[in-house]
Amino acid sequence: MHSRLAFAAPPVTLACALFVGSVQAQDKPAMKPLADAELSGVWGQALLDLTNTSSGGYDFSRLTLNADITMSTTLTGLKLGTHADGTSDIAITSLNFGRSDLDDAHRTVAITNPYFEWVYSGSAAAGDRQVVGMRVGFGGIAGDVGLAMNTVSGSLALTTPSATLLGSQQTSFATPSGTIPLSQIVGVTAGTSDGASRDFFLSVLKSAVTYPTTGTGVAAPAMAQAGFWLNWTDRLNAITNSSVVPPNVPKIGP
């Protein structure tokens, strides 16, 4: 079951609405409906899009920001879901969106349609409604992302070399010729000539959940497990021409 509610408006439309509201408050002009011919000349796209979905006994509410974003940022010492024994669901030493050792085109990563999605179980009528967890993700991501990974709980797949990771607290990739440690993958290039990578998300859950797909042609993700879980399998190539994570330092000068 799917239902969608779009709300908000582009800046020009919003500004016009505020202006009309101000005039109405002062002079209270008569309002009149627009004819079909006049309506045909009006357009707009929702800034925020709310999608409600039911699947597998769970209800999902996704709030998407319809926006195109370019980003250059560096995160270090990322640890999520640390347990009493000191292990973490996800431990990434460096996460660089963009790189500074190539041309200006590689300095940023392009992100489209970021979203938050909440998962619910039970029903209000039965009195057992509760939040199971949530995820944050992107409808598309394209560019070079530097990675220094220690432990990853999730589902990752790279096409160069052919490598997969699936499960909780994994420390290596599986390849046709054996396993390789996460440290040998220093980054990924997200997106191909076919378009952006379309299935990146990070979730935190009380129990295992299979999330809905995020777009046409995108494969259903593996079941996300309890705790923190990273999913990223679509249109990814490993960065293999370096033995260290590509740097991402600010540009100095023009």
C-alpha positions as CSV (number, residue, x, y, z in Angstrom):
1,M,0.0,0.0,0.0
2,H,1.4,3.4,-1.0
3,S,0.1,6.9,-0.3
4,R,1.9,10.2,-1.0
5,L,1.4,13.6,0.3
6,A,3.5,16.5,-1.2
7,F,3.7,19.8,0.5
8,A,5.7,23.0,0.2
9,A,6.4,25.0,-2.9
10,P,9.2,26.5,-5.0
11,P,10.6,29.8,-3.7
12,V,8.8,32.0,-6.3
13,T,5.5,30.3,-5.7
14,L,5.9,30.6,-2.0
15,A,6.9,34.3,-2.2
16,C,3.8,35.0,-4.4
17,A,1.6,33.2,-1.9
18,L,3.0,35.3,1.0
19,F,2.4,38.5,-1.0
20,V,-1.1,37.6,-1.9
21,G,-1.8,36.7,1.8
22,S,-0.5,40.1,2.9
23,V,-2.7,41.9,0.4
24,Q,-5.7,39.9,1.4
25,A,-5.1,40.7,5.1
26,Q,-5.0,44.4,4.3
27,D,-7.6,44.9,1.6
28,K,-9.5,41.6,1.6
29,P,-9.9,41.4,-2.2
30,A,-12.5,38.9,-3.6
31,M,-11.1,35.5,-4.3
32,K,-11.9,33.6,-7.5
33,P,-11.1,30.2,-9.0
34,L,-8.6,29.8,-11.9
35,A,-9.9,28.5,-15.2
36,D,-8.3,25.4,-16.6
37,A,-6.4,27.4,-19.2
38,E,-4.9,29.6,-16.4
39,L,-4.1,26.5,-14.3
40,S,-2.2,25.0,-17.2
41,G,0.4,27.8,-16.9
42,V,1.0,27.1,-13.2
43,W,3.6,24.5,-12.1
44,G,5.7,23.6,-9.1
45,Q,7.5,20.8,-7.4
46,A,7.2,19.9,-3.7
47,L,10.2,20.7,-1.6
48,L,9.2,17.9,0.9
49,D,7.6,14.7,-0.1
50,L,6.0,12.3,2.4
51,T,5.5,8.7,1.3
52,N,3.7,6.1,3.5
53,T,4.2,2.4,2.7
54,S,3.2,-0.9,4.3
55,S,5.3,-4.0,3.8
56,G,6.1,-7.2,5.7
57,G,4.0,-6.3,8.7
58,Y,5.6,-2.9,9.1
59,D,4.6,0.7,8.2
60,F,7.1,3.1,6.8
61,S,7.0,6.9,6.6
62,R,9.6,8.5,4.3
63,L,10.3,12.3,4.3
64,T,12.3,13.2,1.2
65,L,13.9,16.6,0.5
66,N,13.7,17.1,-3.3
67,A,17.0,18.8,-3.7
68,D,20.3,18.5,-5.5
69,I,23.3,19.1,-3.2
70,T,27.1,19.2,-3.8
71,M,29.1,18.4,-0.8
72,S,32.8,18.3,0.3
73,T,33.3,17.1,3.8
74,T,35.4,14.8,6.0
75,L,34.3,12.7,8.9
76,T,36.8,11.0,11.2
77,G,36.5,8.6,14.1
78,L,33.0,7.4,13.2
79,K,31.8,4.7,15.6
80,L,28.2,3.6,15.8
81,G,26.7,1.0,18.0
82,T,29.6,0.4,20.4
83,H,29.0,-2.6,22.6
84,A,30.2,-3.4,26.2
85,D,33.1,-5.5,24.8
86,G,34.4,-2.5,22.9
87,T,33.3,-3.7,19.4
88,S,31.2,-1.5,17.2
89,D,28.6,-2.2,14.6
90,I,30.3,0.4,12.3
91,A,33.8,1.7,12.9
92,I,35.2,4.0,10.1
93,T,38.4,5.9,10.7
94,S,37.9,8.3,7.8
95,L,35.0,9.1,5.5
96,N,35.7,11.7,2.9
97,F,33.0,13.0,0.5
98,G,35.2,14.4,-2.3
99,R,39.0,14.4,-2.9
100,S,41.5,17.1,-3.4
101,D,44.3,15.2,-5.2
102,L,42.7,15.5,-8.6
103,D,40.9,18.2,-10.5
104,D,38.2,20.5,-9.2
105,A,35.5,18.2,-10.6
106,H,36.5,15.6,-8.0
107,R,36.4,17.9,-5.0
108,T,32.7,17.4,-4.4
109,V,30.2,14.6,-4.3
110,A,26.7,15.1,-5.8
111,I,23.8,14.1,-3.7
112,T,20.1,14.0,-4.7
113,N,16.9,13.6,-2.7
114,P,18.2,13.0,0.8
115,Y,15.5,11.4,3.0
116,F,14.6,10.1,6.5
117,E,12.4,7.1,6.9
118,W,10.8,5.8,10.1
119,V,9.6,2.2,10.7
120,Y,6.6,1.4,12.8
121,S,5.0,-1.9,14.1
122,G,1.6,-2.6,15.6
123,S,-1.4,-0.3,15.3
124,A,-3.0,2.6,17.1
125,A,-6.3,0.7,17.3
126,A,-4.6,-2.3,19.1
127,G,-2.7,0.0,21.4
128,D,0.7,-1.6,20.5
129,R,2.0,1.0,18.1
130,Q,5.8,1.6,18.4
131,V,8.7,2.9,16.5
132,V,11.1,0.1,15.4
133,G,13.8,2.4,14.0
134,M,14.7,4.7,11.2
135,R,17.2,5.2,8.3
136,V,18.8,8.1,6.5
137,G,19.8,7.8,2.9
138,F,20.1,9.4,-0.5
139,G,18.1,8.9,-3.7
140,G,21.4,9.3,-5.6
141,I,25.1,9.9,-4.9
142,A,27.9,10.4,-7.4
143,G,31.5,11.1,-6.9
144,D,34.6,9.8,-5.1
145,V,34.2,8.8,-1.4
146,G,37.4,8.0,0.6
147,L,37.0,5.2,3.2
148,A,39.2,3.8,5.9
149,M,37.0,1.0,7.3
150,N,37.7,-1.1,10.3
151,T,34.3,-2.8,11.0
152,V,31.1,-2.6,8.9
153,S,27.7,-4.1,9.7
154,G,25.8,-4.0,6.5
155,S,25.5,-4.9,2.8
156,L,28.2,-3.6,0.5
157,A,29.1,-4.6,-3.1
158,L,31.9,-3.3,-5.3
159,T,32.4,-4.2,-9.0
160,T,36.1,-3.5,-9.2
161,P,37.3,-5.8,-7.8
162,S,34.3,-8.0,-7.5
163,A,33.8,-7.9,-3.7
164,T,30.9,-8.3,-1.3
165,L,30.2,-7.8,2.3
166,L,27.1,-8.9,4.1
167,G,26.5,-9.3,7.9
168,S,27.2,-7.8,11.3
169,Q,30.6,-6.6,12.3
170,Q,32.4,-7.7,9.2
171,T,36.1,-6.9,8.8
172,S,36.8,-8.2,5.3
173,F,35.2,-8.4,1.8
174,A,34.6,-11.7,0.0
175,T,36.0,-12.0,-3.5
176,P,36.1,-14.8,-6.1
177,S,39.8,-15.4,-5.1
178,G,39.3,-15.2,-1.3
179,T,38.8,-12.5,1.3
180,I,40.5,-9.1,1.5
181,P,40.6,-6.9,4.5
182,L,38.5,-3.7,4.6
183,S,41.7,-1.7,4.9
184,Q,42.7,-2.6,1.3
185,I,39.7,-0.6,0.0
186,V,40.6,3.0,0.3
187,G,37.5,4.4,-1.3
188,V,34.8,4.1,-3.9
189,T,33.6,5.9,-6.9
190,A,29.9,6.1,-6.6
191,G,27.9,6.2,-9.9
192,T,28.7,5.0,-13.4
193,S,27.9,6.2,-16.9
194,D,24.4,4.8,-16.3
195,G,23.8,7.3,-13.4
196,A,24.3,7.8,-9.7
197,S,24.4,5.1,-7.1
198,R,20.9,4.8,-5.8
199,D,20.7,2.7,-2.6
200,F,22.9,4.3,0.1
201,F,21.4,4.3,3.5
202,L,22.4,4.0,7.2
203,S,19.8,2.6,9.6
204,V,19.3,1.9,13.3
205,L,16.8,-0.7,14.3
206,K,15.4,-2.6,17.3
207,S,14.8,-5.7,15.1
208,A,15.6,-6.8,11.5
209,V,13.6,-5.1,8.8
210,T,13.6,-5.2,5.0
211,Y,13.2,-1.7,3.8
212,P,11.2,-0.7,0.6
213,T,13.2,0.1,-2.5
214,T,14.0,3.8,-3.2
215,G,13.3,3.9,-6.9
216,T,12.5,2.2,-10.2
217,G,15.2,-0.3,-11.2
218,V,16.8,-0.4,-7.8
219,A,17.2,-3.9,-6.3
220,A,15.5,-4.6,-3.0
221,P,18.1,-4.2,-0.2
222,A,19.2,-7.0,2.0
223,M,17.4,-7.3,5.3
224,A,18.8,-4.7,7.7
225,Q,19.7,-6.2,11.1
226,A,19.2,-4.8,14.6
227,G,21.6,-2.1,15.6
228,F,23.4,0.1,13.1
229,W,23.4,-1.1,9.4
230,L,25.0,0.4,6.3
231,N,23.6,-0.5,2.8
232,W,25.4,0.4,-0.3
233,T,25.6,-1.9,-3.3
234,D,24.5,0.0,-6.4
235,R,27.0,1.2,-9.1
236,L,30.1,1.3,-7.0
237,N,33.7,0.9,-8.1
238,A,36.6,0.5,-5.7
239,I,39.4,3.1,-5.8
240,T,42.4,0.9,-6.5
241,N,45.1,3.3,-7.8
242,S,46.1,4.3,-4.3
243,S,47.3,2.6,-1.1
244,V,46.0,5.4,1.1
245,V,42.6,7.1,1.5
246,P,42.5,10.0,-1.0
247,P,42.9,13.3,0.8
248,N,40.2,15.9,1.0
249,V,41.7,19.2,2.1
250,P,40.3,22.7,1.5
251,K,41.3,24.5,-1.7
252,I,43.6,27.5,-1.2
253,G,43.4,30.3,-3.7
254,P,41.2,30.6,-6.9
